Amino acid sequence: MELMNSGDKYRAMPDHSHYTLCSDRMTVINEKGKKAFYYTFIVALILSAGSMFNVRFNVLSLMSDLMVGRGAVSSFGLILSGMLNILSSLFLILLAVLGKAKYKFCNVILFSMYLAMPIACLMDFGGRSSDILTISMGIAGVWVYFPMLSAWRDYKVISKTEGFPYFSERFTNQVENPDYKTDYSKDGGNKKSMDETEKNISEKEEQQNTELNLERAREIAEKANKIDFGSYGEYRKNRGE
């Protein structure tokens, strides 16, 4: 039932109300994807280390089993087997990297491989000294990768939903309205800064003019106080005024 309702669960809504649900689910998918990647990386290291001691693992060493065989091999066969195990390790890491990215189906492939590991060992238990370790790695791999099945399913739906991959209303508004400018945008911020600068310059010039006018008025008042009106009267009298 959950599989059938997955599309409705993450369906795009006109008011972007699906953003929170999709964003939370993507966070969980990414976190589980990181854990799955680290686990496969460790398994690849164990497989590479086993190649140094001619230790093979069911399913993981499938290429060396097909190319070299399961029985006793020559020195050249040991070298070839080790090289094939290393190539298998790189292939596992490649699948894990792709599964951590947008190719989630690679996680389904890895889950199938881990599931096949204990089954192959139980069908021929004791055939190899590494059977117990192989079963342990397989069971742990199934436990780690089982949540990635639902992650693959949900990711297919979410990746086609409006708002993917950011699910941010601010980002969506900017995409839908390319001419929109905020006070904190580059152009808007520069314009606002220039307006403020011009305003400050005008206020400063007005203040300087006011101070200059006051200074001139003060000088005129001081000169007026120094006028000798008695001398000025005699001067007018001598002129017959």
C-alpha positions in Angstrom: 0.0 0.0 0.0 2.9 2.4 0.8 4.4 1.7 -2.6 1.1 2.6 -4.3 0.7 5.8 -2.3 4.3 7.0 -2.8 3.4 9.2 -5.7 0.5 10.8 -3.8 2.6 11.3 -0.7 5.2 13.5 -2.5 2.8 15.1 -5.0 3.5 18.7 -5.9 1.0 21.2 -4.2 0.2 24.7 -5.6 1.1 26.3 -2.3 4.5 24.5 -2.1 3.4 22.7 1.1 5.1 19.6 -0.2 8.5 21.2 0.1 9.0 20.3 3.8 8.1 16.7 3.4 10.2 16.2 0.3 13.2 18.1 1.8 13.0 15.9 5.0 12.9 12.7 2.9 15.8 13.8 0.8 17.8 14.5 3.9 17.1 11.0 5.2 18.0 9.4 1.8 21.3 11.3 1.7 22.3 10.3 5.2 21.5 6.6 4.6 23.3 6.8 1.3 26.5 8.0 3.0 26.4 5.1 5.5 25.8 2.6 2.7 28.7 4.1 0.7 31.1 3.8 3.7 30.1 0.2 4.3 30.7 -0.8 0.7 34.0 1.0 0.8 35.1 -1.1 3.8 34.0 -4.3 2.1 36.0 -3.3 -1.0 39.1 -2.8 1.2 38.6 -6.3 2.8 38.3 -7.8 -0.7 41.5 -6.1 -1.8 43.3 -7.2 1.3 42.2 -10.8 0.7 43.6 -10.7 -2.7 47.1 -10.4 -1.2 46.6 -13.8 0.6 44.7 -15.5 -2.1 41.5 -15.3 -0.1 38.3 -15.2 -2.1 34.7 -14.5 -1.2 31.6 -15.9 -2.7 29.9 -13.6 -5.1 32.5 -10.8 -4.6 35.2 -12.9 -6.2 33.0 -14.1 -9.0 35.3 -12.7 -11.7 38.3 -14.5 -10.4 36.3 -17.7 -10.0 35.2 -17.5 -13.6 38.6 -16.5 -15.0 40.9 -18.5 -12.8 38.8 -21.3 -11.3 38.0 -22.3 -7.7 40.7 -25.0 -7.4 44.5 -24.8 -7.0 46.1 -22.3 -9.4 49.6 -21.5 -10.5 51.6 -18.4 -9.6 50.3 -16.6 -12.6 46.8 -17.6 -11.6 47.4 -16.1 -8.1 48.5 -12.8 -9.6 45.6 -12.7 -12.0 43.2 -13.6 -9.2 44.5 -10.8 -7.1 44.2 -8.3 -9.9 40.6 -9.4 -10.6 39.7 -9.0 -6.9 41.1 -5.5 -7.0 39.0 -4.7 -10.1 36.0 -6.1 -8.3 36.7 -3.8 -5.4 36.9 -0.8 -7.7 33.6 -1.9 -9.3 32.0 -2.1 -5.8 33.2 1.4 -5.0 31.9 2.7 -8.4 28.5 1.3 -7.7 28.5 2.8 -4.2 29.5 6.3 -5.6 26.8 6.2 -8.2 24.2 5.0 -5.7 25.2 7.8 -3.4 24.6 10.3 -6.2 21.4 10.2 -8.3 21.7 6.7 -9.7 19.9 5.1 -6.8 19.3 1.8 -8.7 22.9 0.9 -8.1 22.0 0.5 -4.4 19.5 -2.1 -5.4 22.2 -4.0 -7.3 24.5 -3.9 -4.2 21.6 -5.1 -2.0 21.1 -8.0 -4.3 24.8 -8.9 -4.2 24.9 -8.8 -0.4 21.8 -10.9 -0.2 23.4 -13.5 -2.5 26.5 -13.7 -0.5 25.2 -15.7 2.6 22.9 -17.8 0.3 25.9 -18.8 -1.8 27.9 -19.7 1.3 25.1 -21.8 2.8 24.6 -23.7 -0.4 28.3 -24.8 -0.2 29.2 -24.2 3.4 32.7 -25.1 4.3 34.0 -24.9 0.7 36.1 -21.9 1.6 37.7 -20.6 4.8 36.2 -17.2 4.2 32.6 -18.4 4.4 31.9 -17.1 7.9 33.3 -13.7 7.0 31.4 -13.7 3.8 28.1 -14.5 5.5 28.7 -11.8 8.1 29.5 -9.2 5.5 26.4 -10.3 3.5 24.0 -10.1 6.4 25.4 -6.7 7.5 25.1 -5.5 3.9 21.5 -6.5 3.7 20.8 -4.7 6.9 22.5 -1.5 5.6 21.1 -1.5 2.1 17.5 -2.6 2.9 16.4 1.0 3.6 17.9 2.0 0.2 15.1 0.1 -1.6 12.5 2.5 -0.4 14.9 5.3 -0.9 15.3 4.4 -4.6 11.5 4.3 -5.0 10.9 7.6 -3.3 13.8 9.3 -5.1 12.2 8.4 -8.4 9.1 10.3 -7.4 10.7 13.2 -5.6 13.2 13.9 -8.5 10.2 14.6 -10.7 8.4 16.8 -8.2 8.3 20.6 -8.6 11.1 22.2 -6.5 13.6 19.4 -6.7 16.4 19.3 -5.6 16.4 22.4 -3.2 12.7 22.6 -2.2 13.2 26.2 -1.2 10.5 28.8 -1.7 12.9 31.7 -1.9 14.9 29.9 -4.7 11.6 29.1 -6.5 10.4 32.7 -6.3 13.7 33.9 -7.8 13.4 31.3 -10.6 9.8 32.2 -11.4 10.5 36.0 -11.1 13.9 36.7 -12.7 13.3 40.5 -12.5 12.7 40.4 -8.8 15.4 42.2 -6.8 15.7 42.4 -3.0 17.5 44.9 -0.9 20.2 42.4 -0.4 20.7 41.5 -4.0 23.8 42.8 -5.8 22.1 45.5 -7.9 19.5 46.4 -5.3 22.2 46.6 -2.6 24.4 48.9 -4.8 21.5 51.2 -5.6 20.5 51.5 -2.0 24.0 52.2 -1.0 24.4 55.0 -3.6 21.1 56.6 -2.6 22.2 56.7 1.1 25.6 58.1 0.1 24.0 60.9 -2.0 21.6 61.7 0.9 24.5 61.9 3.4 26.5 64.2 1.0 23.5 66.6 0.6 22.9 66.8 4.3 26.6 67.5 4.9 26.6 70.3 2.3 23.5 71.8 3.8 25.0 71.8 7.2 28.2 73.4 6.0 26.3 76.2 4.2 24.3 76.9 7.4 27.4 77.1 9.4 29.0 79.5 6.8 26.0 81.8 6.9 26.0 81.9 10.7 29.7 82.8 10.6 29.1 85.6 8.1 26.2 87.0 10.2 28.4 86.9 13.3 31.2 88.9 11.5 28.7 91.5 10.3 27.3 91.9 13.9 30.8 92.3 15.3 31.7 95.0 12.8 28.4 96.9 13.5 29.3 97.0 17.2 32.7 98.6 16.5 31.2 101.6 14.6 31.9 105.0 16.4 28.7 106.9 16.0 30.1 110.2 17.6 32.8 110.5 14.9 30.3 109.7 12.3 28.1 112.7 13.5 31.0 115.2 13.4 31.8 114.0 9.9 28.3 114.7 8.7 28.3 118.1 10.5 31.6 119.2 8.8 30.0 118.3 5.5 27.1 120.5 6.2 24.6 117.8 6.4 
